[in-house]
Amino acid sequence: MSLIATSQLMQFPEELALTSGAVLRDYHLAYETYGTLNANKSNAVLVCHALNASHHVAGMYAGQPKSEGWWDNMIGPGKSVDTERFFVIGINNPGSCFGSTGPMDVNPATGEVYGADFPVLTVEDWVNAQALLLDRLGITRLAAVMGGSLGGMQALSWTLQYPKRVRHAIVVASAPNLSAENIAFNEVARRAIATDPDFHGGNYYRHGVIPQRGLRIARMIGHITYLSDDVMNAKFGRELREAVDGVARSSYHYSTQDVEFQIESYLRHQGDKFSSYFDANTYLLITRALDYFDPARTHGGKLTQALAVTQAKFLLVSFSTDWRFAPARSRELVHALLENRRDVSYAEIDAPHGHDAFLLDDARYMSVVRSYFDGIAKELS
C-alpha cells in the first residue's frame, strides 16, 4: 500500500532563543506526519533528518511517482517502523532549504533575505524547535525518537534535553561528537564554498548567482566519505569512463582536465546534481552544527557524566565499513550508557556500504529495527 505524503507548515510568532545568544523571530517549520495518533497520543515517533535530507521521510507526493521520502524503505505501512501502528513525524530543521525558515527567507527585522545574516544553529537549537512543534500537536511524550548520522545526534540530544519526553531513542550510524578528521572534511567543504567567486560573503542572492563550483566540490568530498573503499572499488574500480558514443575506451586521453575514470564521472555527476537544489549557506550552517555537537564538553569531556540525565531505552546501530561514523563511536555511547545502567541494545552490522548503509536495504538491519519497534508496540498495547 502506497503512502501519500502531504507537506505542512507551522508558523511560530514567538522567538526561538538560540545557543549562540541570538534569536530566531517569526519563523516557520515544514513537517509531515504519517499514520494516526492514538487517543492518548502515546504512539508518536519523531524522525530526525541528516545533512541533505528533510521532513519528507516517507511516502510519495500525489502525482509525483519518483518522490519517495529519504527513509521510505524504513517507514510506512507494514515496514520496520510501521505507520499502521505508529504516528511518525518528520520535521525540517530551521536553517534548511527544504521548507523551514532558512537563509533564503526574508529576515522580518530588516525586510531583506537573511543570507549570511542567518543565525548559526546547533543540534540543541533544532531539538528545541522540534519540541515546540510537538507541543502544538499535543504530544508530550514520544514513543521513540530516531535518526541516522546527524539525525542520530539529534535523537541523542533529545534524551539529554528532554529526558522525560522520550521513551526510546534509536541512534543509527552516529557518534557522540565529530572526530578531528570529520571536522577537517567539513572545513574543506566549507572553504570550497566560501572561496567560490560567486559566494559574495554569503550574500549571493543579491547578485543573482549561486556558488555552484564550491557546492560541487563540497558534495564530491562528502560522497567520498559516505562510501567505503570496498564499495568504490567494486562499483568503479579503475574503469575508464564510457565514450559518449557508447564505445568502450581502452586508453587514456592523457589530459589533466578531461574525465578519465568512472569514479570521476560519478563524483562530478553527484556534485552537479547537488549544486542544482541545495543552498550553500544551509550547507555551511548544518556542517557547523555537526562540528559543535559535543554533549560531553560541558562535563569535562566525560561522556558517562553527560549521559547521566537520560531516562530512555536505547537502540544503537553501526556498520562495519562506516569509517566516517565508525562502530567504535557507537560503542563509546553504549559503554557510557551501560555505566549509567541504562537499557541498551546494540547491533553492529557487517555491511560493505560505508556510512550510506543506514539509508539502504539490509535484511539484518531492517530486522533489528523492526524487532525493536515490535517491542515498543507491545509496551503501548
N, C-alpha and C positions, 0 to 999 in steps of 0.2 A: 504494500500500500504506500503510495507516494505521499509525502508530507508537503503541504503548501505553506510556504513561509510568507509572513507579512511584516515588513519593517515598520516600526512605530517610533515616534519622537515624544520625549517628555521634557517639558520646559521647567527650569529651576530659576526663579527670580532672585532667590536668596544667594548670598555669597558663599563660595566654597573656599575655606581657608586652606592654604597650601603649606607644605613643609618648609618651603623657602621663605615664608613670611608674606608672600604675595597672595592675592585673592583672585578667584575667577568669578566674574559677575555675569548674571543674566545669561546662563549657559543652557544648552540642551544636550540630551543624551539619546542616541539611537539604540533601540533594543528590539529583540524578537523573543517570542515565547512559543513553546511547543508543548502540546499535551494540555491537561486540565488540572488546575489547582484544586486539591480536595477541600472538603468542608472546613477542616481545621487548619488548613494551609501548612501542612507538615511535610508535603512531598516535593518541595521546591529544590531544584538543583541549579546552582549557578555555574556556568561555564565561562572561564576567563580566557581571553584570546592572547595570542603571542604577537610578534612584531608586526607582520604584514597581514594579519587576519582582522576580523571584525566581529560584529554581533551576529552576522549571518552564519550561524553554526551548523544548521541542518536544513534539510528540505530544499525545495526549489521555489522560485518565484513563478507565479502563474503566467503561462505564455512564454516562459524563458527556459527551454529544456536543458540548457547547459549551465544552469545557475546553482548547482548544488552547493550547500554550505561546506565550509572547510573541514568539518568533522562529521560529515553526513554518514560516513561508514561506521561511525561510533554511536550516533544518536538518532533515534527515530523509532517508529513502531516495530516492536519485536527485536530491536537491536540491543547491543550491550547496555546502553543507557536507554531504557525502554520508555518512550513517551506515552505509552498506554498505561504506565504506572507512575511516571514522574512528570512534574511540571518543570520543564527546562527553560532557563532564561539565559540569553546571550546579550551582553551589554557592550557597546562600543565605547572605549575609554575616551575621555576628553584629551584633546591633542591629536587625535587620529584624523584621517582624511576620508573616513567612510561614513560620515553622517553626524557624529557628535561635534560639538564646538571644538574648533581647532584653528591652526594658524591661517587657514584660508577664509575664516569667518571675520565678520566686522566686529571690532572692539567697540562695545557700547560707550566706553568712556571717551573715545576720540572720533567715532564715526568712520574710521578707516579700517582697512583689513589689518588684522594683527601682524601677520608676517613674523619678523624676528622678535616682535614685542610680546609674543605669546609666552606666558609664564612657564618656567621649567617645572615639570611634574615628576613625582616619584610614584613608585608602586603603592606606597601608603596613601597617596592622594587618590589614586584610581580606586582603591578599595573603599575609601570614604565616599566617593561619588557613587559607587555601586550600592553601598549600604543605604544611601539616601533614596535611590530609585526603588530598592526593595521595600523601604519604609512606605513609599507611596503605594506600592502594590499590596501592602498589608502583611508582608512576610517578615515575621520577627525572628524566625529561626530557620536555617537551611538544613534540609536533609543531608545535603552534600554541596561542597564547592570543589570544582575540579579544573585542571588546566595542564597544558604541556609547555615546557620551556619557560618563557616569560610568564605564560599563564599559570604555570605551576608555582612560580614565585608569588603571584597574586593569591593563589589558593592558600599557600603557606602563611602569607601575611594576614589573611582573613582570620586564621586561627590565633594570631597574636594580637590583632587589633580588636577583634570582636569574638573572644573565645566562647562566650555563652550563646552565640548565634549560629554556631556551626557544630553539627553532629559528626560529620565525616569530612575528611579532606583527601582528595585524590591528586597526588602530585606526580606528574609524569615527565621524565627526561628533563629534570630541573636541577637546581643547586641552591645552597643557602646564600651564595654570593657568586660574583664572577671572579675567575682567576685573573691574574695579571695578563696572561695571554689573550683571554677573551676581551678584556678592556682594550688591549692593543689592537685587536681586529676591529673593534668598534671605532677606535680613534682613527685608524687608517681610512675607514669608510667615511667617517665624518669629514676628514681632511680632503678626501676626493670631492665631496660635495661642496665644501666651503671654499675651495680654491678654484672651482669652476668659474670662469669669467661671467657666466650668466647668473651666478648666485646673488650678487649685489648685496652682500651682507645679510641675506635672508629676506630681502625686500624685492625679490624678483617679480612679484605680482605687479608692482607698479610699472615695471619695464616691459610687461607683456611677454616675458620669456620664462623658460624652465631650465634649471641646471641639469639637463639630461645626461651630459657627459659624466658628471660626478655621480649621479644616481646609477648609471650603468655600471660604473666601476664598483660602487658600494655593493650593488647586488651581486656582481660577479664574485667579490670577496666573500660575501655571505654564503653563496651557494657552495663554494669550496669547503666551507666549514660545516655545512649541513650534510655533506655526503661522506661516506667512508672511503678509504683508499681502495678497499676491495670492490665497492660498487663502481667507482670511477674506472678502475681497470677492467672490470667485467663489462661495463656498458660502452666504454670508449677505447680503452687501451691506447695504443699508438696508431689507431686507424686514421687514415687521411680523410679529409672531407671529400664527399662525393662531388664530382664535377656538376656544373649546372645542367648539363645535358644528360645526366644520369650515368655517364660512363665512369667506371671506377678508375681512380688515379693510382699510378704505381710509382710516381716520382714527385719530388719536391718542386715548388716554384722557386726556391732559393730567394725568398723575399722576407724582409723583416716586417712587412705591413699586411700582406695577404694572410687569410686564414688557411693554415695548412692542416691542422688536426681537428678531428671531430669534437674533442673536448673544447677547443677554442670556439668552434661554431656554436656549441651548446651554451657556453657561458655568455657569448655575445647575444644570442637569442634571448636568454633569460634577462640579461641587462636591458635590452631594448624593450622587452615586454613590461618589465617592472617600471622603467622610467616613463612609460606612457600612462600609468594610472596612479603612481604613488607620489605623495608630496615630500619634497626634500626637507622642509622644516619639521615635518612629522617624523621623518627618519632620524633626524638629529635628536629630537625630544625623546623618542622611545628608546634609542640606544643609550642615551644618558640616564634614563630611568633604570635601565638594566644595570649600568655601572654603579649607581648609587645604592641599589638594594643590598643590604647587609645588616640583618637584624641583630647580629652578634656585636656589631660595632659599639653600641651603647652599653654593652655588658663586658667590656674589656676583651672583646674577641672570643668570649666563651659562649659557644652555641648552646650548650646544655642550659646555661642560665637564661639565655634568650627565649628558649622554648618552654621554660618552666610554667608560663601562664597558659599554655594550651590545655584545652579540655576535650578536643575532638579525638575521634579514632582516625587512623591514617592508613591509606594505601599508597605506597611509593612504587613506581615502576621505572626501571632504567634499561638501557640497551647496550649490549656488549661492545658494539663498534662506534658508539656515540662518543667521539673524542672532544666535542665541544662541551657537553654536559655529561662527563664520564660517570660510569656507575659508582666510582669512588665518592663522588659528590653526593649521590643519593644515600650511600652508606653512611656518610657523615651525619645526615639528617636522621637516619634510622638509629644510629648509635646514640645521638643526643636525646632522641625521643624515648628510647629504652631506658636511658639513665634517669629520665623523669617518670619512668614506669607508665608510659602511655601505651595504648593498644595500637600496635603497628603491624601491618602486613607488608611484605616486600617481595617484589618479583624482579629478577634480573633476566631479561630475555636475550637469548643468543640470536641476534638478528644481524644481517650484513649491511643494513641500510643507513647506518650512521644516525645523526640527530633526526633526520626526517622520518625515522622509523615510528615516531609517536603519531604520525599522521596516516600511516599506511596500514593496510590489512595484514595482520599476522594472527593466525588462528589462536596461538598461545596467548598473545597479548589481549585479544578481544575476549577470550575465555576468562582470563584473570579479572578483567573489568566487569564482565557480565556476572561472574560469580560473586564479586564484591557487592554489586548493586542488588543482586538477588537477596543477599543478607540484609541490606538496608531496607528493602521492600518488606521483608519478614518482620523487621523491627517496627515498621509503621503499621502493619496489619493488626 
